[in-house]
Amino acid sequence: MSFYKNLVFPYLTKYDAEKIHYTVMNTLKFACSIPFMPAILRLIFEKKDARLERKVFGLRFKNPVGLAAGFDKNGIWTDELSNLGFGFIEIGTVTPKPQSGNDKPRLFRLKPDRALINRMGFNNEGSMAAANNLRKRKTKVIVGGNIGKNKVTENDEAIYDYLKAFNDLYPYVDYFVVNVSSPNTPGLRDLQEKEPLKYILKVLERDNGRKSKPKPILLKIAPDLTNEQLDDVIEIVKETRTAGVIATNTTISREGLVSDKETVTEIGAGGLSGKPLTDRSTEVIRYLSEKSNKAFPIIGVGGIYSAQDAIDKLNAGASLVQVYSGFIYEGPSIVKEICNGILKEIPKK
């Protein structure tokens, strides 16, 4: 057991999950303002090896382990987080207008399941604020922009929200993710249906094609889709020439949890992330990869807590992986541990 899991994490769990998140990240930000501290953190947490590099949808990643959206919603900690060894960082979900999100408390731990439940509701400062934050960043880590619609926007007007966020963030991110799979914005998952989804992706790709340097646009899907819906996703991605898929977002399912049912019921609605998603997200990755004949890259996310979890997703067909709950439960050494595990699978040249 690591120092983090033995001492740090148990201490952090004594406090409200959302409040301690900001406390820890502001502490990291302060630490990184101290001379030489970023270099020390990179020395501890970064794994450098040419065999880890990946070229995916036209971008070169120094390693295949990224941070999933939801952790840095406004792009304020990308420099600090890059010192922890991530190959890429995805910010957001970003909406055009600022919104406060759902009522607090809205982030909960299920420690027996090594999981989280969140119903944040796309709380963020808006796309212009995120753009201004990213404009000030100093590191060259690859940054993705995860975009969504505002809660007050009707679904038939959603495309305008996606376009606004896309254009505001365009100069400052390396790739985009269309989020229609969060369970915490009413009606959002309806946009995963075939025709609305196809329309959104086609319009975004058309706008992207008018740019001097088009950027990859990916689709993030829910783990709760049926095989028939996954077949639709494959068809839509091919037809719209979407650059890839992120599989998967959080689940609304509560099946198989070992946490006390009363506790889970008391927490209520929200997306479940963490260890309970490990197998399902890998199943979705494998299905998409095999059924599409590897027609597009997949970023695997969901329940990655170890190098083996990440390797399983890569073997299932993912080109890259992302962590979120595993980063919180396992600590900042998880990126290096995954990279070391991947290197053991690759013969030295």
C-alpha positions as CSV (number, residue, x, y, z in Angstrom):
1,M,0.0,0.0,0.0
2,S,1.3,3.4,-0.9
3,F,1.8,6.4,1.3
4,Y,-1.1,8.1,-0.5
5,K,-3.5,5.2,0.0
6,N,-2.5,4.6,3.6
7,L,-2.4,8.1,4.9
8,V,-3.4,10.8,2.4
9,F,-6.6,9.4,0.9
10,P,-8.1,8.4,4.3
11,Y,-7.5,11.9,5.5
12,L,-9.0,13.5,2.4
13,T,-12.2,11.4,2.8
14,K,-13.0,13.1,6.1
15,Y,-14.1,16.1,4.1
16,D,-16.8,16.9,1.5
17,A,-15.6,15.5,-1.8
18,E,-16.1,18.6,-3.9
19,K,-14.6,21.0,-1.3
20,I,-11.5,18.9,-0.8
21,H,-11.0,18.7,-4.5
22,Y,-10.6,22.4,-4.8
23,T,-8.4,22.5,-1.6
24,V,-6.0,19.9,-3.0
25,M,-5.8,21.5,-6.4
26,N,-5.2,25.0,-5.1
27,T,-2.5,23.5,-2.9
28,L,-0.9,21.9,-6.0
29,K,-1.2,25.2,-7.8
30,F,0.6,27.0,-4.9
31,A,3.3,24.3,-4.7
32,C,4.0,24.6,-8.5
33,S,4.6,28.4,-8.0
34,I,7.6,27.5,-5.8
35,P,10.9,27.5,-7.8
36,F,12.1,24.1,-8.9
37,M,8.9,22.4,-7.6
38,P,7.4,21.6,-11.1
39,A,10.7,20.0,-12.0
40,I,10.8,17.9,-8.8
41,L,7.2,16.7,-9.4
42,R,8.0,15.7,-13.0
43,L,11.1,13.8,-11.7
44,I,8.8,11.9,-9.3
45,F,5.7,11.3,-11.4
46,E,6.7,11.5,-15.1
47,K,7.9,8.4,-17.1
48,K,9.8,9.3,-20.2
49,D,10.3,6.6,-22.8
50,A,10.0,6.8,-26.6
51,R,8.1,3.5,-26.6
52,L,5.2,5.2,-24.8
53,E,4.7,7.7,-27.5
54,R,1.5,7.4,-29.6
55,K,0.3,9.2,-32.7
56,V,-3.5,9.2,-32.7
57,F,-5.9,11.3,-34.9
58,G,-2.9,13.3,-36.1
59,L,-1.6,14.3,-32.7
60,R,1.6,13.0,-31.0
61,F,1.1,12.0,-27.4
62,K,4.2,11.5,-25.1
63,N,2.3,8.6,-23.4
64,P,-1.2,7.1,-23.7
65,V,-2.5,8.0,-20.3
66,G,-4.7,11.1,-20.0
67,L,-6.9,12.8,-17.4
68,A,-10.6,12.6,-18.2
69,A,-12.9,15.5,-18.4
70,G,-14.7,16.6,-15.2
71,F,-11.5,17.1,-13.1
72,D,-10.5,20.5,-14.5
73,K,-13.7,21.9,-15.7
74,N,-12.4,25.4,-16.5
75,G,-8.9,24.7,-17.7
76,I,-7.3,26.4,-14.7
77,W,-4.9,23.6,-13.6
78,T,-3.5,22.2,-16.9
79,D,0.0,23.4,-16.2
80,E,0.0,21.9,-12.7
81,L,-1.5,18.6,-13.8
82,S,1.0,18.3,-16.6
83,N,3.7,18.0,-13.9
84,L,2.1,14.7,-12.8
85,G,3.0,12.9,-16.0
86,F,-0.2,12.9,-18.0
87,G,0.1,12.5,-21.7
88,F,-2.9,14.7,-22.2
89,I,-5.5,16.5,-20.2
90,E,-9.2,17.0,-21.1
91,I,-10.9,20.0,-19.7
92,G,-14.7,20.6,-19.3
93,T,-17.4,19.9,-19.8
94,V,-17.5,23.5,-21.0
95,T,-20.8,25.1,-21.9
96,P,-21.2,28.5,-23.8
97,K,-22.7,30.3,-20.8
98,P,-21.5,30.0,-17.2
99,Q,-23.7,27.8,-15.1
100,S,-23.6,26.9,-11.4
101,G,-24.7,23.3,-11.9
102,N,-26.9,21.2,-9.6
103,D,-27.5,21.8,-5.9
104,K,-24.8,20.7,-3.5
105,P,-23.8,18.2,-2.2
106,R,-23.4,16.7,-5.7
107,L,-20.2,14.6,-5.5
108,F,-20.2,11.4,-3.3
109,R,-17.7,8.6,-2.6
110,L,-18.7,4.9,-2.4
111,K,-15.5,3.7,-0.8
112,P,-16.5,0.0,-0.5
113,D,-16.9,0.1,-4.4
114,R,-13.9,2.4,-5.0
115,A,-16.4,4.5,-6.9
116,L,-17.9,8.0,-7.1
117,I,-21.3,9.3,-7.8
118,N,-21.7,12.8,-9.2
119,R,-24.5,15.0,-10.4
120,M,-22.5,18.1,-10.9
121,G,-24.6,19.3,-13.9
122,F,-21.9,20.9,-16.1
123,N,-20.9,23.5,-13.5
124,N,-18.4,25.7,-15.3
125,E,-17.5,29.4,-15.9
126,G,-18.4,29.3,-19.6
127,S,-16.4,28.8,-22.8
128,M,-14.9,32.3,-22.9
129,A,-13.6,32.0,-19.4
130,A,-12.1,28.6,-20.2
131,A,-10.5,30.0,-23.4
132,N,-8.9,32.8,-21.4
133,N,-7.6,30.3,-18.9
134,L,-6.0,28.2,-21.6
135,R,-4.6,31.2,-23.4
136,K,-2.4,31.8,-20.3
137,R,-1.0,28.2,-20.0
138,K,2.7,27.7,-20.3
139,T,3.2,24.0,-20.9
140,K,2.7,22.2,-24.2
141,V,0.7,19.2,-22.9
142,I,-2.0,18.1,-25.3
143,V,-5.4,19.6,-24.1
144,G,-8.8,18.4,-25.2
145,G,-11.9,20.5,-24.9
146,N,-15.1,18.6,-23.8
147,I,-18.1,20.6,-24.8
148,G,-21.8,20.5,-23.9
149,K,-25.0,22.4,-23.9
150,N,-26.4,24.7,-21.2
151,K,-29.2,23.2,-19.1
152,V,-31.7,25.9,-20.2
153,T,-31.0,25.3,-23.9
154,E,-33.7,23.1,-25.6
155,N,-32.4,20.1,-27.5
156,D,-33.5,21.4,-30.8
157,E,-31.3,24.5,-30.2
158,A,-28.4,22.5,-28.8
159,I,-26.3,22.8,-31.9
160,Y,-25.8,26.5,-31.3
161,D,-24.4,25.8,-27.9
162,Y,-21.9,23.2,-29.3
163,L,-20.9,25.6,-32.0
164,K,-20.3,28.5,-29.6
165,A,-18.2,26.5,-27.3
166,F,-16.3,24.9,-30.2
167,N,-15.4,28.3,-31.7
168,D,-14.5,29.9,-28.4
169,L,-12.1,27.1,-27.5
170,Y,-10.8,26.4,-31.0
171,P,-7.6,28.4,-30.8
172,Y,-6.6,26.9,-27.4
173,V,-7.3,23.1,-27.5
174,D,-5.8,20.3,-29.6
175,Y,-9.0,18.2,-29.9
176,F,-12.7,18.4,-29.1
177,V,-15.1,16.0,-27.4
178,V,-18.9,16.2,-28.0
179,N,-20.5,15.3,-24.7
180,V,-24.1,14.0,-25.2
181,S,-23.8,11.3,-22.6
182,S,-23.8,12.9,-19.2
183,P,-26.8,11.8,-17.1
184,N,-26.8,15.0,-15.1
185,T,-28.3,17.5,-17.6
186,P,-32.0,16.7,-18.2
187,G,-32.7,15.4,-21.7
188,L,-29.0,15.5,-22.8
189,R,-28.8,11.8,-23.4
190,D,-31.7,12.1,-25.9
191,L,-29.1,13.7,-28.2
192,Q,-27.4,10.2,-28.4
193,E,-30.3,9.1,-30.6
194,K,-29.3,8.6,-34.2
195,E,-30.7,11.6,-36.0
196,P,-29.9,14.3,-33.5
197,L,-26.4,13.0,-32.9
198,K,-25.7,12.8,-36.7
199,Y,-26.9,16.4,-37.1
200,I,-24.7,17.8,-34.3
201,L,-21.6,16.0,-35.6
202,K,-22.2,16.9,-39.2
203,V,-22.6,20.6,-38.4
204,L,-19.6,20.7,-36.2
205,E,-17.5,18.9,-38.8
206,R,-18.7,21.3,-41.5
207,D,-17.6,24.2,-39.3
208,N,-14.3,22.5,-38.5
209,G,-13.6,22.0,-42.2
210,R,-13.8,25.7,-42.7
211,K,-10.9,26.3,-40.3
212,S,-7.4,26.8,-41.5
213,K,-6.3,23.8,-39.4
214,P,-9.2,21.5,-38.6
215,K,-9.0,19.8,-35.2
216,P,-10.1,16.2,-34.3
217,I,-13.6,16.0,-33.0
218,L,-14.5,13.0,-30.8
219,L,-17.8,11.6,-29.5
220,K,-18.1,10.6,-25.8
221,I,-20.7,7.8,-25.3
222,A,-22.5,6.3,-22.3
223,P,-21.8,2.8,-21.0
224,D,-25.5,2.2,-20.9
225,L,-26.0,1.9,-24.7
226,T,-27.4,-1.3,-26.2
227,N,-25.5,-3.2,-28.9
228,E,-28.0,-1.8,-31.4
229,Q,-27.2,1.7,-30.3
230,L,-23.5,1.0,-30.5
231,D,-24.0,-0.1,-34.1
232,D,-25.7,3.2,-34.7
233,V,-22.6,5.0,-33.2
234,I,-20.3,3.1,-35.5
235,E,-22.4,4.1,-38.5
236,I,-22.7,7.7,-37.4
237,V,-18.9,8.1,-36.7
238,K,-18.1,6.7,-40.1
239,E,-20.7,8.8,-41.9
240,T,-19.8,12.1,-40.2
241,R,-16.0,11.4,-40.3
242,T,-15.8,11.9,-36.6
243,A,-12.2,11.4,-35.5
244,G,-12.9,8.9,-32.8
245,V,-14.9,7.8,-29.7
246,I,-14.4,8.1,-26.0
247,A,-15.8,5.0,-24.2
248,T,-17.3,5.5,-21.7
249,N,-18.9,8.2,-19.6
250,T,-20.5,7.5,-16.2
251,T,-23.4,5.0,-15.8
252,I,-26.9,5.4,-14.3
253,S,-26.8,1.7,-13.3
254,R,-26.4,0.7,-9.7
255,E,-26.1,-3.0,-10.4
256,G,-23.5,-5.0,-8.5
257,L,-22.6,-2.4,-5.9
258,V,-21.4,-3.7,-2.5
259,S,-22.1,-0.4,-0.8
260,D,-25.1,-0.3,1.6
261,K,-28.2,0.0,-0.5
262,E,-29.7,2.6,1.9
263,T,-26.6,4.8,1.4
264,V,-26.8,4.5,-2.4
265,T,-30.5,5.3,-2.3
266,E,-29.9,8.3,0.0
267,I,-27.3,9.7,-2.4
268,G,-29.8,9.5,-5.2
269,A,-29.4,10.4,-8.9
270,G,-26.1,10.9,-10.6
271,G,-23.5,9.2,-12.8
272,L,-21.5,6.4,-11.3
273,S,-17.8,6.2,-12.1
274,G,-14.9,4.1,-10.9
275,K,-14.2,0.4,-10.4
276,P,-17.8,-0.8,-11.1
277,L,-17.4,0.4,-14.7
278,T,-14.1,-1.4,-15.4
279,D,-15.6,-4.4,-17.2
280,R,-18.5,-2.7,-19.0
281,S,-16.3,0.1,-20.5
282,T,-13.9,-2.5,-21.7
283,E,-16.8,-4.5,-23.3
284,V,-17.9,-1.4,-25.1
285,I,-14.4,-0.7,-26.4
286,R,-14.0,-4.2,-27.6
287,Y,-17.4,-4.2,-29.3
288,L,-16.8,-0.9,-31.1
289,S,-13.3,-1.9,-32.2
290,E,-14.3,-5.3,-33.5
291,K,-17.6,-4.4,-35.1
292,S,-16.0,-1.4,-36.9
293,N,-12.9,-3.3,-37.9
294,K,-10.9,-0.7,-36.0
295,A,-12.2,2.0,-38.3
296,F,-11.6,4.8,-35.8
297,P,-9.5,5.4,-32.6
298,I,-11.0,4.9,-29.2
299,I,-10.0,6.5,-25.9
300,G,-10.8,4.0,-23.1
301,V,-12.0,5.4,-19.8
302,G,-13.9,3.8,-16.9
303,G,-12.6,2.0,-13.9
304,I,-8.9,2.2,-14.6
305,Y,-7.1,1.7,-11.2
306,S,-4.0,-0.2,-12.2
307,A,-1.7,-0.8,-15.1
308,Q,-3.5,-4.1,-15.9
309,D,-6.9,-2.2,-16.2
310,A,-5.3,0.1,-18.7
311,I,-3.6,-2.7,-20.6
312,D,-6.9,-4.6,-20.8
313,K,-8.5,-1.5,-22.5
314,L,-5.6,-1.1,-24.9
315,N,-5.8,-4.8,-25.8
316,A,-9.6,-4.4,-26.3
317,G,-8.9,-1.8,-29.0
318,A,-8.3,1.5,-27.2
319,S,-5.5,3.7,-28.6
320,L,-5.3,5.8,-25.5
321,V,-6.8,5.7,-22.0
322,Q,-8.0,8.2,-19.4
323,V,-8.3,8.1,-15.6
324,Y,-10.5,10.0,-13.2
325,S,-11.8,8.1,-10.2
326,G,-8.7,5.9,-10.3
327,F,-6.6,9.1,-10.0
328,I,-8.5,10.1,-6.9
329,Y,-8.4,6.7,-5.2
330,E,-4.9,5.6,-6.2
331,G,-3.2,9.0,-6.2
332,P,-0.8,10.9,-8.5
333,S,1.5,7.9,-9.0
334,I,-1.1,6.1,-11.1
335,V,0.1,7.6,-14.4
336,K,3.7,6.4,-13.9
337,E,2.5,3.0,-12.7
338,I,0.4,2.5,-15.8
339,C,3.3,3.7,-18.0
340,N,5.7,1.3,-16.3
341,G,3.1,-1.5,-16.8
342,I,2.7,-0.8,-20.5
343,L,6.5,-0.7,-21.0
344,K,6.8,-4.2,-19.5
345,E,4.5,-5.4,-22.4
346,I,6.7,-3.8,-25.0
347,P,10.0,-5.3,-26.0
348,K,13.0,-3.0,-25.9
349,K,14.5,-2.1,-29.2
